[in-house]
Amino acid sequence: MASQSIRRQRVHIFFFPFVGGGHFIPMIDLSRLFASHGATSVILTIPNDAAVFQNSIQRDQESGLQIHLHTLQLPPDSAVLKTTDMSAPPLTDTSCLQEPLHNLLLSRRPDCIITDTFHRWAADVIDVTGVPRIIFNGNCCFSRCCDHVLETQLPHNKVESDSEPFLLPGRPDKIKLCRSQLPIFLRNGIEFPGKSKKSEQNSFGQVINSFYALEPAYVDYYRNVTGKKTWMVGPVSLYNRNQEDKAERGQPSAIDKYSCLNWLDSHKPNSVLYVSFGSLARMSSVQIYELASGLEASGKSFIWVVGKILGIEENGEAKKHFPDGFEERISSSKRGLIIKGWAPQLLILEHESVGGFMTHCGWNSTLEAVCAGVPMITWPLSAEQFYNEKLVAEVLKIGLRVGSEEWASWNMERKVVVGREKVEAAVRRLMGDDGGEVVEMRRRAKGLAVEGRRAVEEGGSSFSDMDALIKEIESFSR
Ligand code: UDP
């Protein structure tokens, strides 16, 4: 048969990222990592998105890697995907890509496709083509274990109120949560919309953006309870080694790389708090006002990315976000830098002046802070962020909580506002000079950063998992 004569030299892997930032960005890193391990990587993208990471892919190609883009043509009625700026919310319907994907798989027959779990329809379309399918869902084993226990043992149904803590049974550490911190669909006993569960069950396995030494008990637990093939291949962000890759990652930055670095250079080591809530989260103007007031009252220096959080609609009225004169005061005193748009997060986190990260605990941000050895102030908002907070603050002990208690969807206004006193107290505690607890936190965070780097270097656990996965793909494709 013809296929016998076109035996491939390299494994040929398709990557099918979802259009949301926190899912898209690590998948691009992942495809580049695979190419650096000798695979031929093909990223399936849509017209608008390709431009964002084209430069880094071109640099990889110039250095000899086999990495390519394939743009899926959008049908004329796919208005949603035409307008996305890569910050699409999790329920964005991408099913208009079914036919182009199906046809492409039949004509190109890759050895494997790694697909984001948020393409909920993709399992059916891919599985009929016979192309092996591996899932990427962007989170860590710790949060998957939380989900598993909650879904199978329902400990949250045994408490009287949303604020009463309950223990997650059967876990390596004593982890307590409240019902108010759980996703609404879980609280209400309904499945997350779509078919992602079924798609995980029938997949060949999963690649996870985390590393063994970060959460060994949870990797083992997860592998044992699910029996799924699981390759720990992160931290994928470490693939971005040069300044261009770091500065251009995700979206065009709203601040020039040099102004940002110069501003940081003018501050002492560990003196700046980086504040960002990821690619999607919104906050009400009242919450932003409290946050601004708390930051100012703390007297500490900060870089605050207010790109998306300003976007919540409040009856169409223009709202006051900052206290009077706030922007002028923090800018003239050089105490604060506000970035209204996309920030070059990796460059900022890795700068020696940055000594803390106030984060919504999105998994990428959390892992990027770990890689930079920066302790965190945790302010979870939605998704699996409350689980990640537990990992950071209670298991790894590299962060402290601001006191966010209420899970709400990315664009919903919350009932409870985190007040300025809580913000000020957390910032003073993490960024103060006298706290022995923070010295310990910093030491632990630096240690984990070393472990993370070691994992992706030759001989490291993630390096070996990546090679093992490529060999496995080779074995079933020949
Ligand atoms: N990010 C960035 N600049 C920004 C905002 C976000 O580079 O101004 C990146 C960040 O480094 C991370 C991703 O976007 O890789 C956000 O993913 P995360 O899982 O932390 O949160 P999500 O956006 O999914 O809520």
Residues whose N, C-alpha, C, O or C-beta is under 5 A from the ligand:
A	BS01	UDP	G21 G22 H23 I25 R249 G250 F277 G278 S279 L280 V305 G341 W342 A343 P344 Q345 G362 W363 N364 S365 T366
